[in-house]
Every structure is written in structure tokens, then in C-alpha cells.
Amino acid sequence: MSLLDDRIRIGMGQMRVEGGALDENLARAVEMIEAASGEGCDLLVLPECLDAGWTDPSARTIASPIPGGTSRVLSCAAREHGLYLVAGITERQQESIFNTAVLIGPDGAILGKHRKINELEIAMGLYGLGSGLHAAHTPIGTIGLTICADNAPGSLHFAHSLARMGVQLFPSPCAWAVDGDHDNRTDPYGEMWLTAYWQIARRYRATVVGVSNVGPITGGPWAGRKCIGCSLAIGPDGEVLAQGAYDVEDLIAFDATLCPVTGWGTGFGPT
């Protein structure tokens, strides 16, 4: 992939995450990286808090600095398989824990990170809040990291800001959860994300990719709920590029065309 080629192959690694099972979760992440490489992916996106599980209390002992133990495992796998990687992990900074997304290059270098800002209130006793947005300029395009509810319908100002920094691609680690007895046949999941992602993709001719894990939530304030995949990618014309199945561990690979930035500053007009 080069700056002269606007087509990119993206993998959505809809992996199973077990609360507190660091080694097992990282092993699944590495397997997803290997599988994505086999599918010819330039970029793989993995879920939110894939090391400990979202809001799992084990983050207090599992979280490591960035760079640190968890990010090194992911960096080594990205380098071995030669792809870009976006992964959600828990980050330790002294006494604080953050819900963080990290961007890793195909050489294993950490190119950027983002700490979740629009965290749910029930998670604020565990995670600190992020304080910045960043655009990463890479040979495959300009990437802006967000995490799950950062792109909820009521918080799209983060994506608006990133788009005005020149971002073309929004990879977002997620942990989309429902009640344990949720029936997707009678209450299909995902309309709010379709609506929110469509707005940003269409407004800025961008590509938005949200990737959720699967598996039961066994600890923390949402214990008893389950994460259900349904990962989603929306392209610059508002079209669904790819969608993951409900409650199925899977790698979904697809091709996307990144569009040039459509304006700068006030050239975008009002939001």
C-alpha cells in the first residue's frame, strides 16, 4: 500500500474476549493478526479492552504501560505479519488506568494512541478519561482513533474534529453489549451505530470501522450481559462495506477506497 494507492484491505477481528484472561485473550489477538495477514489485510482492527475485557476489575492488575507488556506482544505480531494494527487495551499510567486504543505500524512501531473520552458513567470508577484527539499520517492514509461510545450519536463532535484534522479512516475498537437474554431476531442490534457512522462517513467522505468482541461479561458493573460482535464498516458513500455476524467469533476482511480530504477549515462549512 502506498500514498499513490487509495485502496486498502481492512480486517475486522471480531474475537472472543474473556474477562481477566490476559494470556488467552492475547493469544486470540495474535491468531487474528496472523489470519488477517493471510487474507492480505493492510490493516486489522481489534476490539476494545481486548486484554482484560471492558470494565472487568482485573484491569487494575492486568493493565500495563504503553509501551509495555501487552503492547509489545501486539507490536511483535504486527511486525511479524507486516500489517497495521489498531487494538483496544487497558493502559496503566502510574496509579491510573485508561481505556486506550493503540495504532501500531507494520514495523512494530507505536504510531499513536487514544484514550477514550466519552466513557460510560458506570466505567468511570475504573478508567480515567482521555484528554486529546490525534490524527496519524501514515502511508495508508490519515487515521483518527476513537473508541466505541466516542462515536455514539450524541458525541459525534469528536469525529467532526478529527475529520477537520484531515482524517480519512476512523477505526474504532468497541465492546457492544446487550442483556444476557437479548434475542437478536426480535430486536436486531446496531441501528444507532449505522446512524452515527453514516453521518460521519457521508459528511466527510470518510470510512468508519467499528469492531466489537464477542463473549459474556463476567465482571464489573455489566456482569451478566454479553458482547455480540455485529462489527460494522461504513464507506464514504454511506454504504455498508462489511458487517459481522451476531455473537460469532470471526475475521471479516473487505476492501475500502479512501477518499481525498474534501476540505480544510471553514471549507467544510457548518456541521
Backbone as numpy.savetxt, mean C-alpha at the origin, in Angstrom:
# Nx Ny Nz CAx CAy CAz Cx Cy Cz
12.39 -1.18 -17.40 11.54 0.02 -17.40 12.42 1.26 -17.40
12.12 2.26 -18.19 12.91 3.48 -18.26 11.99 4.68 -18.35
12.57 5.85 -18.26 11.81 7.07 -18.37 11.17 7.21 -19.74
11.69 6.48 -20.72 11.15 6.57 -22.08 9.98 5.61 -22.29
9.70 4.79 -21.29 8.66 3.78 -21.40 7.63 4.05 -20.31
6.39 4.39 -20.69 5.39 4.75 -19.70 4.54 3.57 -19.25
4.87 2.38 -19.71 4.10 1.20 -19.34 4.83 0.44 -18.24
4.07 0.04 -17.25 4.65 -0.63 -16.09 3.78 -1.83 -15.71
4.42 -2.89 -15.27 3.68 -4.08 -14.79 3.70 -4.06 -13.26
2.52 -4.11 -12.69 2.37 -3.98 -11.24 1.78 -5.26 -10.66
2.29 -5.65 -9.50 1.73 -6.78 -8.77 1.05 -6.32 -7.50
-0.12 -6.86 -7.22 -0.81 -6.63 -5.95 -0.69 -7.91 -5.13
0.12 -7.86 -4.08 0.39 -9.05 -3.28 -0.60 -9.18 -2.13
-1.71 -9.80 -2.41 -2.80 -9.93 -1.44 -2.49 -11.11 -0.52
-1.54 -10.89 0.39 -1.01 -11.98 1.20 -1.77 -12.14 2.52
-1.66 -13.33 3.11 -2.23 -13.58 4.43 -1.29 -13.01 5.48
-1.86 -12.31 6.46 -1.10 -11.76 7.57 -1.67 -12.32 8.87
-0.78 -12.88 9.69 -1.17 -13.41 11.00 -0.68 -12.46 12.09
-1.57 -12.10 13.01 -1.20 -11.18 14.07 -0.02 -11.70 14.89
1.04 -10.89 14.95 2.19 -11.21 15.78 3.16 -12.22 15.22
2.88 -12.77 14.04 3.71 -13.85 13.48 4.74 -13.26 12.51
5.74 -12.58 13.05 6.70 -11.84 12.24 7.39 -12.71 11.20
8.00 -13.81 11.62 8.78 -14.62 10.69 7.91 -15.21 9.59
6.73 -15.71 9.97 5.83 -16.30 8.98 5.34 -15.25 7.99
5.01 -14.07 8.49 4.53 -13.01 7.60 5.62 -12.55 6.64
6.84 -12.41 7.14 7.92 -11.99 6.25 8.22 -13.08 5.22
8.09 -14.33 5.61 8.30 -15.42 4.64 7.27 -15.34 3.52
6.02 -15.03 3.86 4.99 -14.88 2.82 5.30 -13.67 1.94
5.76 -12.60 2.53 6.11 -11.42 1.75 7.22 -11.74 0.75
8.23 -12.46 1.19 9.33 -12.83 0.29 8.82 -13.74 -0.83
7.91 -14.65 -0.51 7.32 -15.51 -1.54 6.56 -14.68 -2.57
5.84 -13.65 -2.11 5.13 -12.76 -3.03 6.10 -12.01 -3.93
7.21 -11.57 -3.36 8.21 -10.85 -4.16 8.76 -11.77 -5.25
9.07 -13.00 -4.89 9.56 -13.98 -5.87 8.52 -14.24 -6.95
7.27 -14.40 -6.54 6.20 -14.66 -7.51 6.00 -13.47 -8.44
6.06 -12.26 -7.89 5.90 -11.06 -8.72 7.01 -10.94 -9.74
8.21 -11.28 -9.35 9.33 -11.28 -10.29 9.07 -12.28 -11.42
8.55 -13.44 -11.06 8.23 -14.45 -12.07 7.15 -14.01 -13.04
6.28 -13.07 -12.59 5.23 -12.52 -13.45 5.71 -11.30 -14.22
6.99 -10.97 -14.09 7.54 -9.84 -14.84 7.18 -8.48 -14.28
6.84 -8.41 -12.99 6.41 -7.14 -12.40 7.59 -6.19 -12.21
7.37 -4.94 -12.51 8.33 -3.89 -12.21 8.18 -3.42 -10.77
6.95 -3.49 -10.26 6.62 -3.01 -8.92 5.66 -3.99 -8.27
5.91 -4.27 -6.99 4.98 -5.06 -6.18 4.52 -4.22 -5.02
3.21 -4.23 -4.75 2.64 -3.54 -3.59 2.13 -4.58 -2.61
2.55 -4.48 -1.35 2.15 -5.40 -0.29 1.30 -4.66 0.74
0.59 -5.38 1.62 -0.39 -4.76 2.51 0.21 -3.92 3.65
-0.71 -3.36 4.41 -0.43 -2.52 5.58 -0.03 -3.40 6.77
1.00 -2.94 7.50 1.42 -3.63 8.73 1.57 -5.13 8.52
2.25 -5.50 7.44 2.34 -6.92 7.08 3.19 -7.73 8.05
3.98 -7.06 8.87 4.85 -7.78 9.80 4.12 -8.23 11.05
3.28 -7.33 11.61 2.62 -7.62 12.87 1.12 -7.81 12.74
0.53 -7.25 11.69 -0.92 -7.19 11.57 -1.41 -5.85 12.08
-2.39 -5.27 11.38 -2.87 -3.94 11.74 -3.46 -3.92 13.14
-2.99 -3.00 13.96 -3.38 -2.77 15.37 -3.08 -3.95 16.29
-2.32 -4.93 15.83 -1.98 -6.02 16.74 -1.00 -5.50 17.80
-1.27 -5.77 19.08 -0.41 -5.25 20.15 1.04 -5.71 20.06
1.29 -6.80 19.33 2.65 -7.30 19.18 3.58 -6.29 18.52
3.01 -5.28 17.85 3.86 -4.26 17.22 4.79 -3.60 18.23
4.39 -3.55 19.49 5.23 -2.91 20.51 6.56 -3.63 20.68
6.59 -4.93 20.35 7.85 -5.67 20.45 8.41 -6.04 19.08
7.55 -6.16 18.07 7.98 -6.58 16.74 8.57 -5.44 15.93
8.04 -4.23 16.09 8.45 -3.11 15.23 9.95 -2.87 15.32
10.55 -2.56 14.18 11.97 -2.24 14.14 12.18 -0.92 13.41
13.33 -0.28 13.61 13.60 0.97 12.90 13.68 0.74 11.39
13.62 1.82 10.65 13.85 1.79 9.20 15.05 2.69 8.89
16.17 2.13 8.40 16.38 0.70 8.13 16.54 -0.09 9.43
16.19 -1.35 9.32 16.27 -2.24 10.46 15.95 -3.65 10.02
15.67 -4.53 10.97 15.53 -5.95 10.65 14.47 -6.26 9.62
13.25 -5.72 9.79 12.17 -6.03 8.85 12.45 -5.45 7.48
12.85 -4.20 7.41 13.09 -3.59 6.10 14.28 -4.24 5.39
15.25 -4.74 6.17 16.40 -5.41 5.53 15.97 -6.69 4.82
15.06 -7.46 5.44 14.56 -8.67 4.78 13.90 -8.32 3.46
13.06 -7.30 3.47 12.36 -6.89 2.26 13.32 -6.30 1.22
14.30 -5.52 1.68 15.28 -4.95 0.76 16.10 -6.03 0.07
16.51 -7.03 0.83 17.29 -8.13 0.24 16.48 -8.87 -0.81
15.20 -9.10 -0.54 14.35 -9.81 -1.51 14.11 -8.96 -2.75
13.89 -7.66 -2.57 13.69 -6.78 -3.72 14.94 -6.75 -4.59
16.10 -6.70 -3.95 17.36 -6.69 -4.70 17.59 -8.01 -5.43
17.31 -9.11 -4.74 17.52 -10.43 -5.35 16.66 -10.60 -6.59
15.44 -10.07 -6.56 14.50 -10.28 -7.66 14.36 -9.06 -8.56
15.08 -7.98 -8.26 15.19 -6.86 -9.18 13.91 -6.10 -9.45
13.13 -5.81 -8.40 11.91 -5.04 -8.62 11.75 -3.96 -7.55
10.88 -2.99 -7.86 10.49 -1.99 -6.88 9.45 -2.61 -5.95
9.48 -2.19 -4.69 8.60 -2.76 -3.68 8.03 -1.66 -2.80
6.72 -1.71 -2.58 6.07 -0.88 -1.58 5.44 -1.83 -0.56
5.77 -1.65 0.70 5.29 -2.56 1.74 4.92 -1.77 2.98
3.83 -2.19 3.63 3.43 -1.59 4.89 4.01 -2.38 6.05
4.75 -1.69 6.93 5.36 -2.34 8.10 5.23 -1.41 9.31
5.42 -1.97 10.49 5.45 -1.15 11.69 6.88 -0.67 11.92
7.01 0.60 12.28 8.32 1.23 12.42 8.51 1.72 13.86
9.66 1.42 14.41 10.00 1.92 15.74 10.94 3.12 15.62
10.60 4.17 16.33 11.52 5.30 16.50 11.55 5.64 17.98
12.62 5.20 18.63 12.75 5.33 20.07 11.54 4.66 20.75
10.72 5.41 21.47 9.59 4.81 22.18 8.30 4.82 21.36
8.34 5.37 20.16 7.13 5.50 19.34 7.06 4.41 18.28
5.83 4.01 17.93 5.56 3.05 16.86 4.75 3.76 15.79
5.12 3.56 14.53 4.41 4.17 13.42 3.92 3.10 12.44
2.79 3.38 11.84 2.24 2.58 10.75 2.82 3.18 9.47
3.76 2.49 8.86 4.62 3.08 7.83 4.57 2.28 6.53
4.65 2.99 5.41 4.87 2.36 4.11 6.27 2.71 3.66
6.97 1.74 3.13 8.34 1.95 2.67 8.43 1.63 1.18
9.19 2.46 0.47 9.45 2.25 -0.96 10.90 1.81 -1.11
11.08 0.65 -1.73 12.40 0.05 -1.90 12.68 -0.12 -3.38
13.90 0.22 -3.80 14.29 0.10 -5.20 14.81 -1.29 -5.54
14.99 -1.57 -6.83 15.46 -2.89 -7.26 16.90 -3.19 -6.86
17.60 -2.18 -6.37 18.94 -2.41 -5.82 18.90 -2.61 -4.31
17.70 -2.63 -3.74 17.54 -2.82 -2.30 17.59 -1.54 -1.49
17.80 -0.41 -2.13 17.89 0.86 -1.41 16.50 1.35 -1.01
16.40 1.94 0.17 15.16 2.55 0.61 15.06 3.94 -0.02
14.04 4.12 -0.85 13.88 5.35 -1.62 12.95 6.34 -0.93
12.21 5.89 0.05 11.30 6.77 0.75 10.41 6.00 1.69
9.75 6.73 2.58 8.78 6.11 3.48 7.70 7.13 3.81
6.57 6.62 4.26 5.44 7.45 4.64 4.80 6.89 5.89
4.59 7.74 6.87 3.90 7.35 8.09 2.43 7.76 7.97
1.54 6.82 8.21 0.12 7.06 8.04 -0.35 8.27 8.86
-1.13 9.11 8.22 -1.65 10.32 8.86 -3.09 10.14 9.30
-3.94 9.64 8.41 -5.37 9.52 8.69 -5.66 8.19 9.39
-5.06 8.01 10.55 -5.22 6.76 11.30 -6.58 6.75 12.00
-7.17 5.56 12.11 -8.42 5.43 12.84 -8.19 5.72 14.33
-9.18 6.31 14.97 -9.04 6.67 16.38 -8.70 5.47 17.24
-9.27 4.32 16.92 -9.02 3.14 17.74 -7.57 2.68 17.68
-6.81 3.17 16.72 -5.41 2.76 16.56 -4.43 3.77 17.14
-4.93 4.90 17.60 -4.03 5.97 18.02 -3.33 5.69 19.34
-3.82 4.71 20.09 -3.10 4.31 21.28 -1.86 3.48 20.99
-1.77 3.00 19.75 -0.63 2.17 19.34 0.32 2.92 18.43
-0.23 3.62 17.43 0.60 4.25 16.41 0.67 5.76 16.60
1.87 6.31 16.39 2.00 7.75 16.24 1.53 8.16 14.85
1.33 9.45 14.65 0.81 9.95 13.37 1.92 10.55 12.53
1.82 10.34 11.22 2.77 10.91 10.30 2.63 12.42 10.21
3.67 13.06 9.70 3.68 14.52 9.65 4.17 15.05 8.31
4.13 14.21 7.27 4.60 14.71 5.98 4.17 13.84 4.82
4.21 14.44 3.63 3.94 13.76 2.37 5.16 13.93 1.47
5.46 12.90 0.69 6.68 12.93 -0.11 6.46 12.31 -1.48
7.03 12.92 -2.49 7.00 12.39 -3.85 8.38 11.82 -4.17
8.43 10.58 -4.62 9.69 9.92 -4.96 9.81 9.83 -6.48
10.83 10.45 -7.03 11.05 10.44 -8.47 11.92 9.23 -8.82
11.37 8.29 -9.56 12.07 7.05 -9.90 12.03 6.84 -11.42
12.86 5.95 -11.93 12.83 5.65 -13.37 11.50 5.07 -13.85
10.66 4.55 -12.95 9.37 4.02 -13.40 8.23 5.04 -13.20
8.56 6.23 -12.75 7.54 7.25 -12.56 7.66 7.90 -11.19
6.86 8.92 -10.97 6.86 9.62 -9.69 5.80 8.99 -8.78
6.26 8.52 -7.62 5.45 7.70 -6.73 5.14 8.47 -5.46
3.88 8.43 -5.04 3.47 9.04 -3.78 2.85 8.00 -2.87
3.47 7.76 -1.73 2.98 6.74 -0.81 1.86 7.28 0.07
0.83 6.47 0.22 -0.24 6.69 1.19 -0.55 5.34 1.82
-1.33 5.35 2.89 -1.70 4.10 3.55 -3.19 4.10 3.83
-3.90 3.15 3.28 -5.29 2.83 3.57 -6.15 4.08 3.72
-6.58 4.42 4.94 -7.54 5.51 5.15 -6.99 6.88 4.78
-5.69 7.01 4.49 -5.19 8.26 3.92 -5.94 8.59 2.63
-6.49 7.56 1.97 -7.25 7.76 0.73 -8.74 7.55 0.91
-9.22 7.61 2.14 -10.66 7.50 2.36 -11.36 8.71 1.76
-12.65 8.60 1.43 -13.34 9.70 0.75 -13.23 11.04 1.46
-13.14 11.05 2.78 -13.07 12.31 3.50 -11.68 12.86 3.69
-10.66 12.19 3.14 -9.28 12.65 3.35 -8.48 12.69 2.05
-9.15 12.98 0.96 -8.47 12.98 -0.34 -7.55 14.18 -0.52
-7.54 15.10 0.44 -6.62 16.23 0.32 -5.16 15.77 0.32
-4.87 14.62 0.94 -3.50 14.11 0.89 -3.12 13.77 -0.55
-4.00 13.06 -1.24 -3.73 12.69 -2.63 -3.71 13.93 -3.52
-4.60 14.89 -3.27 -4.56 16.14 -4.03 -3.19 16.80 -3.89
-2.67 16.83 -2.68 -1.36 17.46 -2.45 -0.25 16.70 -3.17
-0.29 15.37 -3.07 0.74 14.57 -3.74 0.68 14.74 -5.26
-0.53 14.77 -5.80 -0.66 14.95 -7.25 -0.05 16.27 -7.69
-0.17 17.30 -6.86 0.39 18.60 -7.20 1.91 18.64 -6.99
2.46 17.57 -6.42 3.90 17.39 -6.36 4.41 16.61 -7.57
3.50 16.24 -8.48 3.89 15.52 -9.69 3.71 14.03 -9.63
3.01 13.52 -8.61 2.85 12.07 -8.46 1.94 11.51 -9.56
2.40 10.42 -10.17 1.66 9.71 -11.20 1.07 8.39 -10.70
1.68 7.85 -9.65 1.33 6.51 -9.18 1.19 6.54 -7.66
0.02 6.07 -7.18 -0.30 6.07 -5.76 -0.42 4.63 -5.27
0.65 3.97 -4.84 0.53 2.64 -4.24 0.22 2.77 -2.75
-0.79 2.05 -2.29 -1.29 2.24 -0.93 -1.47 0.90 -0.22
-0.57 0.55 0.71 -0.80 -0.63 1.54 -2.05 -0.44 2.41
-2.89 -1.47 2.49 -4.17 -1.38 3.19 -4.41 -2.63 4.04
-5.39 -2.50 4.95 -5.90 -3.64 5.71 -7.41 -3.47 5.79
-8.10 -3.88 4.74 -9.55 -3.68 4.63 -10.26 -4.77 5.41
-10.99 -4.35 6.45 -11.57 -5.31 7.40 -13.09 -5.16 7.48
-13.73 -6.27 7.76 -15.19 -6.33 7.93 -15.48 -7.18 9.17
-16.74 -7.18 9.59 -17.14 -8.06 10.69 -16.86 -9.52 10.33
-16.60 -10.30 11.35 -16.26 -11.70 11.12 -17.32 -12.50 10.38
-18.60 -12.10 10.53 -19.68 -12.83 9.86 -20.15 -12.12 8.59
-19.36 -11.20 8.08 -19.75 -10.46 6.86 -19.95 -11.42 5.70
-21.03 -11.19 4.95 -21.35 -12.00 3.77 -21.22 -11.11 2.54
-20.19 -11.36 1.76 -19.94 -10.50 0.60 -20.97 -10.67 -0.51
-21.72 -11.75 -0.48 -22.75 -11.96 -1.51 -23.92 -11.01 -1.33
-24.25 -10.70 -0.08 -25.37 -9.80 0.19 -24.93 -8.37 0.43
-23.67 -8.19 0.78 -23.14 -6.85 1.07 -21.75 -6.71 0.46
-21.66 -6.57 -0.87 -20.35 -6.53 -1.55 -19.46 -5.41 -1.01
-18.21 -5.77 -0.79 -17.25 -4.82 -0.22 -16.59 -3.98 -1.31
-16.30 -2.70 -0.99 -15.37 -1.94 -1.80 -15.87 -0.69 -2.47
-17.17 -0.35 -2.35 -17.70 0.80 -3.08 -17.01 2.10 -2.67
-16.69 2.27 -1.38 -16.08 3.52 -0.95 -14.70 3.72 -1.57
-13.96 2.62 -1.76 -12.63 2.74 -2.37 -12.74 2.99 -3.86
-13.70 2.35 -4.52 -13.94 2.64 -5.93 -14.22 4.13 -6.14
-15.06 4.68 -5.28 -15.44 6.09 -5.40 -14.25 7.01 -5.15
-13.50 6.75 -4.09 -12.38 7.61 -3.74 -11.25 7.52 -4.76
-10.88 6.29 -5.13 -9.78 6.12 -6.08 -10.14 6.72 -7.44
-11.40 6.56 -7.84 -11.84 7.10 -9.13 -11.65 8.61 -9.16
-11.97 9.29 -8.08 -11.85 10.73 -8.05 -10.42 11.19 -8.29
-9.48 10.56 -7.62 -8.08 10.96 -7.78 -7.54 10.55 -9.15
-7.84 9.33 -9.56 -7.34 8.86 -10.85 -7.83 9.74 -11.99
-9.12 10.04 -12.01 -9.69 10.86 -13.08 -9.22 12.31 -13.01
-9.16 12.84 -11.80 -8.81 14.25 -11.64 -7.40 14.54 -12.13
-6.46 13.60 -11.87 -5.05 13.86 -12.16 -4.46 12.91 -13.20
-5.30 12.11 -13.84 -4.79 11.13 -14.81 -3.71 10.26 -14.16
-4.02 9.79 -12.95 -3.07 9.02 -12.15 -3.53 7.57 -12.06
-2.65 6.73 -11.52 -2.97 5.33 -11.25 -2.93 5.12 -9.74
-4.00 4.57 -9.19 -4.14 4.38 -7.75 -4.27 2.88 -7.47
-3.43 2.37 -6.56 -3.40 0.93 -6.28 -3.48 0.71 -4.78
-4.55 0.08 -4.31 -4.69 -0.27 -2.91 -4.63 -1.78 -2.73
-3.77 -2.24 -1.83 -3.58 -3.68 -1.63 -3.82 -4.04 -0.18
-4.80 -4.92 0.03 -5.15 -5.37 1.38 -4.72 -6.82 1.60
-4.45 -7.13 2.84 -4.17 -8.51 3.22 -5.46 -9.29 3.41
-5.33 -10.56 3.69 -6.45 -11.41 4.08 -6.10 -12.10 5.40
-7.15 -12.52 6.10 -6.95 -13.27 7.34 -7.64 -12.63 8.52
-7.92 -13.42 9.56 -8.60 -12.90 10.75 -7.74 -11.94 11.54
-8.37 -10.96 12.17 -7.70 -10.07 13.12 -7.86 -10.70 14.49
-6.75 -11.04 15.12 -6.80 -11.82 16.36 -6.42 -11.03 17.60
-5.94 -9.80 17.43 -5.56 -8.98 18.57 -5.88 -7.53 18.33
-5.95 -6.74 19.41 -6.22 -5.33 19.27 -7.70 -5.01 19.29
-8.04 -3.74 19.03 -9.44 -3.30 19.19 -10.41 -3.92 18.20
-9.92 -4.44 17.07 -10.81 -5.06 16.09 -10.69 -6.59 16.07
-10.22 -7.16 17.14 -10.14 -8.63 17.21 -11.52 -9.23 16.95
-11.55 -10.26 16.11 -12.81 -10.89 15.71 -13.26 -10.49 14.32
-12.72 -9.38 13.82 -12.99 -9.02 12.43 -12.05 -9.78 11.51
-12.20 -9.58 10.21 -11.32 -10.24 9.25 -10.96 -9.27 8.13
-9.74 -9.40 7.65 -9.30 -8.65 6.46 -9.60 -9.50 5.24
-10.02 -8.85 4.15 -10.67 -9.62 3.08 -10.13 -9.35 1.67
-8.94 -8.78 1.57 -8.43 -8.57 0.23 -9.25 -7.56 -0.54
-9.76 -7.97 -1.70 -10.49 -7.07 -2.61 -9.60 -5.94 -3.11
-8.30 -6.17 -3.16 -7.34 -5.16 -3.62 -7.79 -4.56 -4.94
-7.44 -3.29 -5.17 -8.05 -2.54 -6.26 -7.05 -1.62 -6.92
-7.07 -1.59 -8.25 -6.27 -0.66 -9.03 -7.16 0.08 -10.01
-7.08 1.41 -9.99 -7.86 2.27 -10.88 -6.90 3.04 -11.76
-7.16 3.07 -13.07 -6.29 3.73 -14.03 -6.70 5.16 -14.32
-5.92 5.86 -15.13 -6.11 7.29 -15.38 -7.45 7.66 -15.99
-8.10 6.74 -16.65 -9.42 7.01 -17.22 -10.55 6.62 -16.28
-10.20 6.24 -15.06 -11.21 5.82 -14.09 -11.61 4.36 -14.24
-10.89 3.62 -15.08 -11.22 2.23 -15.32 -10.60 1.33 -14.24
-11.26 0.23 -13.91 -10.70 -0.76 -13.01 -9.66 -1.57 -13.78
-8.40 -1.44 -13.38 -7.33 -2.18 -14.04 -7.21 -3.60 -13.51
-7.48 -3.76 -12.22 -7.39 -5.09 -11.61 -8.08 -5.05 -10.27
-8.58 -6.21 -9.85 -9.26 -6.31 -8.56 -9.03 -7.69 -7.98
-8.69 -7.74 -6.70 -8.48 -9.00 -6.03 -9.78 -9.62 -5.56
-9.76 -10.93 -5.40 -10.94 -11.64 -4.91 -11.13 -11.42 -3.42
-12.33 -11.70 -2.97 -12.70 -11.57 -1.56 -12.12 -12.74 -0.76
-11.29 -12.39 0.26 -10.78 -13.37 1.22 -9.99 -14.50 0.55
-9.20 -14.15 -0.45 -8.36 -15.13 -1.15 -6.93 -14.61 -1.21
-6.00 -15.39 -0.74 -4.58 -15.01 -0.84 -4.15 -15.19 -2.29
-3.57 -14.13 -2.87 -3.30 -14.20 -4.31 -2.33 -13.09 -4.71
-1.65 -13.30 -5.80 -0.89 -12.26 -6.48 -1.64 -11.89 -7.75
-1.98 -10.62 -7.89 -2.69 -10.14 -9.07 -1.74 -9.23 -9.84
-1.36 -9.62 -11.04 -0.43 -8.83 -11.85 -1.17 -8.22 -13.03
-0.84 -6.98 -13.35 -1.52 -6.28 -14.44 -0.60 -5.21 -15.01
-0.95 -4.75 -16.20 -0.19 -3.69 -16.86 -0.91 -2.36 -16.71
-0.14 -1.30 -16.50 -0.69 0.04 -16.38 0.16 1.00 -17.20
-0.49 2.02 -17.72 0.21 3.07 -18.44 0.18 4.34 -17.61
1.35 4.82 -17.23 1.43 6.04 -16.44 1.38 7.25 -17.36
0.52 8.19 -17.03 0.32 9.38 -17.86 1.23 10.51 -17.41
1.64 11.37 -18.33 2.40 12.55 -17.93 1.58 13.42 -17.00
2.25 14.19 -16.17 1.56 15.12 -15.27 0.79 16.13 -16.12
-0.45 16.38 -15.71 -1.34 17.20 -16.55 -1.27 18.69 -16.23
-0.56 19.08 -15.19 -0.46 20.49 -14.88 0.46 20.70 -13.69
0.71 21.96 -13.39 1.54 22.31 -12.25 0.89 23.49 -11.53
0.97 23.48 -10.19 0.47 24.60 -9.43 -0.99 24.96 -9.75
-1.23 26.23 -9.99 -2.58 26.67 -10.28 -3.08 26.16 -11.62
-2.19 25.56 -12.41 -2.61 24.99 -13.69 -3.62 23.88 -13.52
-3.67 23.27 -12.32 -4.66 22.24 -12.08 -6.06 22.82 -11.91
-6.15 24.06 -11.53 -7.46 24.62 -11.23 -7.95 24.17 -9.88
-9.15 24.55 -9.48 -9.68 24.18 -8.16 -9.95 22.70 -8.07
-9.85 22.15 -6.85 -10.13 20.73 -6.62 -11.61 20.51 -6.42
